[in-house]
Structures are given as structure tokens and as C-alpha cells.
Amino acid sequence: MASLGGGGEAASLSARFLWCAELESKARAGKVPRSGQLSLFLLNLVGARRGRARRNASGTAGVSPLVRWAVPRVLQVRLLPGMAEERPGAWYGFGFCGFGQAPGSGRGRQVHGPELLGAPVDTCRVSASWSYTAYVTRAGRAELAGAASGAAGGCADAWASEALLAVLRARPGPGPGAELQIWTPGSALRGKPLWSQPVESGCAEERGSGGRARAPSLPLLPGGSAYVSPRAPFFRPLAPGLRARRLELGAEHALLLDAAGQVFSWGGGRHGQLGHGTLEAEPEPRLLEALQGLPVAEVAAGGWHSVCVSEAGDVYSWGWNEAGQLALPSRSLAEDGKPVSREALHEDGSEGKEAGDEEGAPSPFVVIQPFPALLDLPRGSEAAAASCGSRHTAVVTRMGELYTWGWGKYGQLGHEDLASVDHPCRVEFFVAQHLRVQAVACGPWSTCVYAAERGES
């Protein structure tokens, strides 16, 4: 993971925050007094959220000059816990498909709303890069579509990036175990891999009933003590004593969720994506103190933003908000004439509707959020999983609904248009079709979803 130093004109912010479940509960009930450090705490971890107006809190937010980047973002899908027994479903996709990859409707460079993917029927995992997509079937076959093509058997997992394709395959020869293979995407999985190394066994055992995957492995390797990097060295061991149950890679940063539900981050931090309250890089995994004491169930890394889901179903986001991907008011959307949130952060840090909103007065904007902010989903929904693209975010609720927000230029939000939005919007297609969303995975400019028919209520 490339690390970036303290960076040019970027302002350095320094903040440390205390977290405990009791404070969160009291804050939500409006029982915490507005004073000193508690007010700053509430602004940072609770106040910066959307939805119904809450008790005001005061503090400051850091903003830094930004540079636009175009590094592809890669994420892999998994089915949500407890959904393994759901009735069989199908894969849908929307967003960029300029290389013929999924969602490949053949009707141009983008798909504006959910369409059935041209994936194998028994696909259990999807990993989407910018120019190609990798599928893994329950039978252990990996297939590529888009700018890269090819197929291979004996595969337990695959992870696609523009720089490389990582595959976990059964180790050649007798005996148990797996082999991590690194391929160039253009090799079509033919010949010999660019690099290979035996790894601990265990990836195949992650499959749930019916052959579905309970959770992804790559880029985290079986055993949780090492991961795959798109840059050499490809094999990256974690610090001794640090065992991960999930690991996500952004364009310049990494997020790790350990067995105790704690979040660690490292890598580049100039867009606030590490969540430590500064814009500095971190060369080694550092505990996210703002979330300490809060059991976290899921993490997702976007290009330059981060999201996590707590065991209670709450969503927290931090990092770059250039396209509204944090569900906070975005300057770029306002300048483009797009609607921005009516509930926003006032200059003094408090929440509420701007007095001048109805006369067209601009709302305050959040460019960088360098610490986790609590986000309220519409209808009081509780989150089950999250995934991030380069500059968009998708969340699956416990009721099986899908909400998306952020950059929508290629239809990756699934709302049948190309608009970007800075607040969670439900993807109505799945509601109209009586489908329950069970999994979501965002590529850099696309979104893949696994959904099944809802049972009779």
C-alpha cells in the first residue's frame, strides 16, 4: 500500500476522541450536555450526520486543497451473514461497462439501472476492477470478462485489479493447501503465473450452505495474518499478533477489521481517509481510536473514503467527500446545479436547515471529514453491509434494501440516471421487483448486486 507523506498545502489536523457505547446511546437520546470536549466529540462522531435534526454541537472541521485522481478502486462481494439459506437469486449490475465487462448489456458505455449480469449461473463471488470483472463459481471456476478474458478451474477465490489478478487455487500435487497466484490481467490465466506462493489452507471452507461464499478472503489471505498488494511485494505480512477477519484496500489506504471488531487503518491520509483526525500518512496499521469500544461488523474502503458498519447496524463514514460519497453536503454537486442536502452543518458546527435554503442560499460544504461521522439511513433503516467504489457508496440494510449515494456519472448508483447525490437514496428497482438484496460489491465506477425474490410475509 503506497504511503504518502504530509503533503504540500494540506493542513494538518490533530484530534483525539474517546468512544464508549454509553456515550453514543446518551448522545442519540440527547442526554449529553453541550460542553467543551463532549460537544466536539458529538460533532465529530454523532453530529455530522443526515436525516432528522438532532441536538446542536459545536466544533471545527478541517478542509484541505484536493487533487483529483483516477486510480481504479477494487472490491469483492460476499453474501451477508445469515442469508445463506435464502432462496436462489441472481446477479445484477449497473454503471460503467466501456470494455464489455459486467454489466454488459451491449447498449453503450454505461448502464443506468440494475440489469442481469452475463455471469455464470452458479457465480458465488464477483470482483470488479475498472476494465474487467472476475467471477468465481461454486464449482471453483474463475472467469474473466471485459478488457481481460480467460478462465481457469480449481479456484477458491479471485481478486481483480488493473495491476494484477490474484487467484487462490488448489496447490499442485498431492496434499492439502492452496497456492496464491499473481497473474497479469492480459495473460488470460494461461501459461505460468507471474508469481506464486503456497499459503495456509482454509479459503475453501469459507463457503456456506449451497456453495455460497459467507465472506470474501482476498485481498486478505487465509489465516488473517497477511494480504495481497497490487504492488510488489505482492505478499504483505501483518504485524505479529494482528489477526484480521476482513481487509479492504483503497487507492492509497487500507482498512483492517480484527477479530475483536476493532478497526485499523494505514497508508495515505491526505484526504482524511484514515480517520485519525489528521491528513498525515500512517506507515503501519494504527487503531482507529474514534471507534474504540464500538464493535464493528463490516468495513469498506473507497478510492479515498472509508465506511464501516457497527454490529448495531449504524453506518460511519470518513475521508473525501468531493462527490457526496460521505452523504455530506458537497460543493461540487452544488456548483453543478445538483440538489444538496437540506439538513447540513452550520458554520458553528451545529445541525439543521439553513435559514436561507428556500431563497437558494448555499449550504455549508464538507470537503474532507478526517474522523468517523455517524450517518442516518432513511426510514430508520439498520445497515448490514457496505461497499465503496472510487467515489460512491452502497449500503445493504437488514431488510434487504439497497441505498446508494455519491458520484453517479456512469449510472453506478442505479437510479436510472447519471445524477450524483450527497444523501442515501434507495434503489427502487429491487423494491418494485420484490427482490431482497443479499450482497453488494462496488467496482471503481460500477456496482454489482446479488438479490433474490422475497418470501411470502
SULWOJO-V647484 format. One record per residue. N is the residue number from 1. SS is DSSP state (alpha for helix, beta for strand, coil for the rest). OMEGA is omega in radians with two decimals (999 if undefined). Layout:
# SULWOJO-V647484
N,SS,OMEGA / N,SS,OMEGA
This chain:
# SULWOJO-V647484
1,coil,-3.12 / 2,coil,3.09 / 3,coil,-3.09 / 4,coil,3.13 / 5,coil,-2.96 / 6,coil,2.59 / 7,coil,2.79 / 8,coil,-3.04 / 9,coil,-3.06 / 10,coil,3.13 / 11,coil,3.14 / 12,coil,3.12 / 13,coil,3.14 / 14,coil,-3.14 / 15,coil,3.06 / 16,coil,-3.03 / 17,coil,3.06 / 18,coil,-3.13 / 19,coil,2.90 / 20,coil,-3.06 / 21,alpha,-3.13 / 22,alpha,3.12 / 23,alpha,3.13 / 24,alpha,-3.13 / 25,alpha,3.13 / 26,alpha,-3.14 / 27,alpha,-3.14 / 28,alpha,-3.14 / 29,coil,3.13 / 30,coil,-3.06 / 31,coil,-3.13 / 32,coil,-3.11 / 33,coil,3.13 / 34,coil,-3.13 / 35,coil,2.96 / 36,alpha,-3.02 / 37,alpha,3.12 / 38,alpha,3.10 / 39,alpha,3.09 / 40,alpha,3.11 / 41,alpha,-3.11 / 42,alpha,3.10 / 43,alpha,-3.03 / 44,alpha,-2.97 / 45,alpha,-3.09 / 46,alpha,-3.00 / 47,alpha,-3.06 / 48,coil,-3.11 / 49,coil,-3.11 / 50,coil,3.08 / 51,coil,-3.06 / 52,coil,-3.13 / 53,coil,-3.13 / 54,coil,3.08 / 55,coil,-3.12 / 56,coil,3.04 / 57,coil,-3.08 / 58,coil,-3.14 / 59,coil,-3.12 / 60,coil,3.09 / 61,coil,-3.11 / 62,coil,3.10 / 63,coil,-3.12 / 64,coil,2.97 / 65,coil,-3.05 / 66,coil,3.04 / 67,coil,3.12 / 68,coil,-3.13 / 69,coil,-3.13 / 70,coil,3.11 / 71,coil,-3.11 / 72,coil,3.10 / 73,coil,-3.07 / 74,coil,3.03 / 75,beta,-3.14 / 76,beta,-3.03 / 77,coil,2.94 / 78,coil,3.08 / 79,coil,-3.05 / 80,coil,3.11 / 81,coil,3.10 / 82,coil,-3.11 / 83,coil,-3.06 / 84,coil,-3.08 / 85,coil,3.13 / 86,coil,3.11 / 87,coil,-3.09 / 88,coil,-3.13 / 89,beta,-3.10 / 90,beta,3.13 / 91,beta,3.08 / 92,beta,3.12 / 93,beta,3.07 / 94,beta,-3.10 / 95,beta,-3.03 / 96,beta,3.08 / 97,coil,-3.05 / 98,coil,3.12 / 99,coil,3.13 / 100,coil,3.12 / 101,coil,3.11 / 102,coil,-0.02 / 103,coil,-3.02 / 104,coil,-3.14 / 105,coil,-3.11 / 106,coil,-3.08 / 107,coil,3.10 / 108,coil,-3.02 / 109,coil,3.14 / 110,beta,3.07 / 111,beta,-2.97 / 112,beta,-3.14 / 113,beta,-3.08 / 114,beta,3.02 / 115,beta,3.09 / 116,beta,3.11 / 117,coil,3.03 / 118,coil,-3.08 / 119,coil,3.03 / 120,coil,-3.05 / 121,coil,-3.06 / 122,coil,3.12 / 123,beta,3.10 / 124,beta,3.12 / 125,beta,3.10 / 126,beta,3.04 / 127,beta,-3.03 / 128,beta,2.96 / 129,coil,-3.09 / 130,coil,-3.00 / 131,coil,3.12 / 132,beta,-3.11 / 133,beta,3.09 / 134,beta,3.06 / 135,beta,2.97 / 136,beta,-3.11 / 137,beta,3.11 / 138,coil,3.12 / 139,coil,3.10 / 140,coil,3.13 / 141,coil,3.07 / 142,beta,3.12 / 143,beta,3.13 / 144,beta,3.11 / 145,beta,-3.14 / 146,beta,3.14 / 147,coil,3.04 / 148,coil,3.12 / 149,coil,-3.13 / 150,beta,-3.12 / 151,beta,3.11 / 152,beta,3.13 / 153,coil,3.10 / 154,coil,-3.06 / 155,beta,3.07 / 156,beta,-3.06 / 157,beta,3.07 / 158,beta,-3.13 / 159,beta,-3.02 / 160,beta,2.95 / 161,coil,3.13 / 162,coil,-3.10 / 163,coil,-3.05 / 164,coil,2.99 / 165,beta,3.11 / 166,beta,-3.10 / 167,beta,2.97 / 168,beta,-3.10 / 169,beta,3.05 / 170,beta,-3.10 / 171,coil,3.13 / 172,coil,3.10 / 173,coil,-3.11 / 174,coil,3.07 / 175,coil,-3.13 / 176,coil,3.08 / 177,coil,-3.13 / 178,beta,3.12 / 179,beta,3.03 / 180,beta,-3.14 / 181,beta,3.07 / 182,beta,-3.13 / 183,beta,2.90 / 184,coil,-3.08 / 185,alpha,-3.10 / 186,alpha,-3.10 / 187,alpha,3.14 / 188,coil,3.12 / 189,coil,3.12 / 190,coil,3.12 / 191,coil,-3.11 / 192,coil,3.11 / 193,coil,3.09 / 194,coil,-3.10 / 195,beta,3.11 / 196,beta,3.13 / 197,beta,3.05 / 198,beta,3.12 / 199,beta,3.10 / 200,coil,3.06 / 201,coil,3.09 / 202,coil,-3.09 / 203,coil,-3.09 / 204,alpha,-3.11 / 205,alpha,-3.13 / 206,alpha,-3.10 / 207,beta,3.13 / 208,coil,3.14 / 209,alpha,-3.09 / 210,alpha,3.11 / 211,alpha,-3.12 / 212,coil,3.14 / 213,beta,3.09 / 214,coil,-3.13 / 215,coil,3.14 / 216,coil,3.05 / 217,coil,-3.07 / 218,coil,0.18 / 219,coil,3.04 / 220,beta,-3.12 / 221,coil,3.10 / 222,coil,-3.08 / 223,coil,3.05 / 224,coil,-3.10 / 225,coil,3.13 / 226,beta,3.14 / 227,beta,3.13 / 228,beta,3.07 / 229,coil,3.08 / 230,coil,3.09 / 231,coil,3.12 / 232,coil,-0.08 / 233,coil,-3.06 / 234,coil,-3.14 / 235,beta,-3.09 / 236,beta,3.07 / 237,beta,3.05 / 238,coil,3.14 / 239,coil,3.11 / 240,coil,-3.14 / 241,coil,3.12 / 242,coil,-3.13 / 243,coil,-3.08 / 244,beta,2.96 / 245,beta,3.04 / 246,beta,3.11 / 247,beta,-3.13 / 248,beta,3.14 / 249,beta,2.99 / 250,coil,-3.14 / 251,coil,-3.10 / 252,coil,-3.07 / 253,beta,3.14 / 254,beta,3.04 / 255,beta,3.14 / 256,beta,3.04 / 257,beta,-3.08 / 258,beta,-3.04 / 259,coil,-3.13 / 260,coil,-3.13 / 261,coil,3.08 / 262,coil,-3.09 / 263,beta,3.05 / 264,beta,3.09 / 265,beta,3.09 / 266,beta,-3.10 / 267,beta,3.13 / 268,coil,-3.08 / 269,coil,-3.00 / 270,coil,3.05 / 271,coil,3.12 / 272,coil,-3.01 / 273,coil,3.13 / 274,coil,3.05 / 275,coil,-3.10 / 276,coil,3.13 / 277,coil,3.11 / 278,coil,3.06 / 279,coil,-3.09 / 280,coil,3.05 / 281,coil,3.07 / 282,beta,-3.09 / 283,beta,-3.10 / 284,beta,3.11 / 285,beta,-3.14 / 286,beta,-3.14 / 287,beta,3.10 / 288,coil,-3.00 / 289,alpha,-3.13 / 290,alpha,-3.14 / 291,alpha,-3.09 / 292,coil,-3.09 / 293,coil,3.09 / 294,coil,3.13 / 295,coil,-3.12 / 296,beta,-3.10 / 297,beta,-3.06 / 298,beta,2.99 / 299,beta,3.10 / 300,beta,-3.13 / 301,beta,3.02 / 302,coil,3.11 / 303,coil,-3.13 / 304,coil,3.05 / 305,beta,-3.05 / 306,beta,-3.14 / 307,beta,2.98 / 308,beta,3.11 / 309,beta,3.14 / 310,beta,3.11 / 311,coil,3.10 / 312,coil,3.12 / 313,coil,3.10 / 314,coil,-3.13 / 315,beta,3.06 / 316,beta,-3.14 / 317,beta,3.11 / 318,beta,3.13 / 319,beta,-3.03 / 320,beta,-3.11 / 321,coil,-3.02 / 322,coil,-3.11 / 323,coil,-3.13 / 324,coil,-3.06 / 325,coil,3.05 / 326,coil,-3.05 / 327,coil,3.03 / 328,coil,-3.06 / 329,coil,-3.06 / 330,coil,3.12 / 331,alpha,-3.07 / 332,alpha,3.11 / 333,alpha,3.11 / 334,alpha,-3.14 / 335,alpha,3.10 / 336,coil,-3.14 / 337,coil,3.12 / 338,coil,3.12 / 339,coil,3.06 / 340,coil,-3.07 / 341,coil,3.08 / 342,coil,3.00 / 343,beta,-3.02 / 344,beta,3.12 / 345,beta,3.05 / 346,coil,-3.10 / 347,coil,3.13 / 348,coil,3.10 / 349,coil,-3.11 / 350,coil,-3.12 / 351,beta,3.00 / 352,beta,-3.13 / 353,beta,3.12 / 354,coil,-3.13 / 355,coil,-3.09 / 356,coil,-3.07 / 357,alpha,-3.05 / 358,alpha,3.09 / 359,alpha,3.09 / 360,coil,3.10 / 361,coil,-3.08 / 362,coil,3.03 / 363,coil,3.02 / 364,coil,-3.06 / 365,coil,3.04 / 366,coil,3.13 / 367,coil,3.13 / 368,beta,3.04 / 369,beta,-2.98 / 370,beta,3.13 / 371,beta,-3.09 / 372,beta,3.08 / 373,beta,-3.14 / 374,beta,-3.11 / 375,beta,3.06 / 376,coil,3.02 / 377,coil,3.11 / 378,alpha,3.07 / 379,alpha,-3.13 / 380,alpha,-3.07 / 381,coil,3.05 / 382,coil,-3.06 / 383,beta,3.05 / 384,beta,-3.10 / 385,beta,3.13 / 386,beta,3.05 / 387,beta,-3.08 / 388,beta,2.96 / 389,coil,3.14 / 390,coil,3.14 / 391,coil,3.02 / 392,beta,-3.04 / 393,beta,3.09 / 394,beta,-3.14 / 395,beta,3.03 / 396,beta,3.13 / 397,beta,3.12 / 398,coil,3.07 / 399,coil,3.08 / 400,coil,3.06 / 401,coil,-3.13 / 402,beta,3.04 / 403,beta,3.11 / 404,beta,3.08 / 405,beta,-3.12 / 406,beta,-3.07 / 407,coil,-3.07 / 408,coil,-3.00 / 409,coil,-3.09 / 410,coil,3.14 / 411,coil,-3.04 / 412,coil,3.07 / 413,coil,3.05 / 414,coil,-3.09 / 415,coil,3.10 / 416,coil,3.06 / 417,coil,-3.13 / 418,coil,-3.09 / 419,coil,2.97 / 420,coil,-3.13 / 421,beta,-3.13 / 422,beta,3.04 / 423,beta,-3.10 / 424,beta,3.09 / 425,beta,-3.14 / 426,beta,3.06 / 427,coil,-2.97 / 428,alpha,-3.13 / 429,alpha,-3.06 / 430,alpha,3.07 / 431,alpha,-3.11 / 432,alpha,-3.12 / 433,coil,-3.14 / 434,coil,3.14 / 435,beta,3.07 / 436,beta,3.13 / 437,beta,-3.10 / 438,beta,-3.11 / 439,beta,3.08 / 440,beta,3.06 / 441,beta,3.14 / 442,beta,2.85 / 443,coil,3.14 / 444,coil,-3.09 / 445,coil,-3.08 / 446,beta,3.14 / 447,beta,3.07 / 448,beta,-3.03 / 449,beta,3.00 / 450,beta,-3.08 / 451,beta,3.13 / 452,beta,3.11 / 453,beta,3.08 / 454,coil,3.06 / 455,coil,3.13 / 456,coil,-3.13 / 457,coil,999
